[in-house]
Amino acid sequence: MTSPRHRPGTAQELLDMVRASMENRTRLEIIGTGSKRRLGRAVEADAVLDMSALAGITLYEPEELVMTAAAGTLLAEIETALAARHQLLAFEPLDLGPLYGLEPGAGTLGGMVSCGLAGPRRIAAGAVRDHVLGLEAVTGHGTLVKAGGRVVKNVTGYDVPKLMAGSYGTLAALVSLTLKVMPAPQEERTITLVGPGVAEGLRLMRQALGGVYAISGAAYLPGWATASYDHQPVVFLRLEGFAASVAARFDALRALLREHGAVRELEGEASADVWRTFRQLGPALADDADDLWRLSLPPMASAELALALERELGARYWLDWAGGLLWLLAPPGDHAALIRERAAAAGGHAACLRGGSDTPFHPLGAAKLALTRRIKAGFDPLGIFNPGRMYEGV
């Protein structure tokens, strides 16, 4: 049976729908375009709250580096408007549309913030939550609240804009968001080092990141994913900024790397294409048979863990964030407990983005789960928003 679908076009309509749901104890699945609907547990809902009509950029002040848009605004629309003024979202959000069979840029602003998944530039620019200045949302108390930038104070005692990032729609229905935007770099170059094994590649990425080179992207592809490099492993390091600065840093970085393998340079669109591929999880798109895992780890632990899971499961992997992010393609099977156990032992956690687990997010300990449920109850006491999306009862 198809769930009823509500599609508010204004904040007041959304507020009225939420209040009606509270009165009727109707649980709501919040979606925009559905580009991230397969990320997380199946929502235990009675109706769909379709936010796609709450769309459009309502304020853009390029000189102040601020943009406000409705939660249902397409990410593609936002990035097009920013590019026209030579600006961008500095945290380079992941684009999961291609992973789930949709076009690039199909996601919405609300979905981007709710999932809180930053792309390769996170190592330089910070997380999604660091760029959310303010928001307007309807809570499970049936109230329309404003928090953060351009208002006097937050509500409920929490830093609400940061709390919403990564909450997967379980706390409130977002109406609009105000973001900090940044100037786009004048020039971009990527230097590639061909040949190092994963441990050596990780060491060199960390060395480069800790130096004076101002790296804005650091990733590693093993040979299975590098047909254009004759299936040799490759380290990718991105430099951005003013042209003269990029040139000087590139020369210094090349001098550091050239004794470790063949050094090549990618400029302009060729460089942008590489990082667009990482942002869209390109290595996972050629074959959708394998489960896809995202392991957030202490960077120095990722090489050893990647090799162990490759050996034990026949898994394939690649690294981003200079080793802080290990992406794993594992053959279908009951591997969730093993992957999570190994991630936790290394000091990190693991989430499943495709296949592989009925509980996609890393299990929480008793204390953290209790805190998560208290926060949920503080914003959504009746449990009407995206129930069960992250954990049972959350």
C-alpha positions, 0 to 999 in steps of 0.5 A: 500500500502506497503511503500518503504523501504531503507536499507543503509549499510554504513554512505555514503549510509545513507547520500545519501538516506537522501539527496534524501529524502530531494530533493523529500520531502519524509518523513522517518520512522526510524526503527531498528528491530521494537521492539519499533515501537508501542511506540509513535504515528503512523509515518506519513511517505512515506518510511521506513528507515531500519537501521538494516544493519548499525550494529556491534561493531566498538570499545571496550576498556574495560580498558577505559570503552568505546564502540562504535557500529553502531546504528543498532547493537542488544542490545543482541549483545552489552550486550553479548560482555560486559558480556564476559568482566564482564561489563554492561550498568549501566543504565539497559535499558528497554527491550520492545521486550517482551511487543510488541511480540518479543524476549528479546534483540531484540532492537537495540542500536539506538532505545535504545538511541532514546527512552531513557528508563532506567531500575531499576538501574537508581536510582543509575546510572542515565539516558540513556543520562548520558552514551552517550559520542558521536555519528555520525548521519545524520541530516535533513540538509543532513550532516553527523555530529559527536558530543561528545566524541572523537571529538572536539566539538558538533554542532548547539550549543546543547549537541547533544548526550544528546538531541538525547536520548529520541528524538524518531528519530525525529531529525536525523538518528543515524549512531553510538554511543559511550557509557560509560560502567561500571564494573559489580558488583562482587556480587548481592543480593536482600532483600525482605520484605513481607507484607507492604501496598504500603504507608508503602512500599514506606516509607521503600524504600525511607528510605533505599535509603536515608541511607548508603546501596547503593541501586541499585534497589527499587521496589514494587509489590502488591499482584496481581503480587506476586504468589510466595509470596502467593499474599502478597505485596513485597518490593524488594531492590537490593544491588550490589558491592564487596562481603564483602561490599554487605554482610555488607550492607545486614546485616544492611538493614535486621536489619532495615526491619525485624521489618516491616515484613518477610525478605527474601534473593535472591542471584545470578541468583535468584536476577538477574531474579527479576530485569530482570522481572522488566526490561522487564515489566514482570507484564504487559506480562501475560495479554495484554488486559489492557492498560499500562501506565508509570507515572513519579512522585515525589516518595512520590506522587506515593502511593496515586495516585496508590491507587486512580487509583486502586479505580476509574478505577479498575487499577493494578499497581507496583512501580519502582525507589523507587516510582519515576515510577508508572506502571499502567495497566488500563482496556480498556476505555477512561481514558487517560485524567483522568490519565494524569490530575492526574499525572500532579496534582501530579507533574509528567507526563504519557505516554501510552506504550500499548493501551489507547491513540491516543496521547501516550506522555504527552501533552506539554504546549504551551511554551514547544511545541514551544521549541520542534518544534524549536529544531526539525526545527534546526535539521530537517527543512523539517520534514522528520524524524519520522514526528508525532512520538511524537507530531503533527509536531514533 
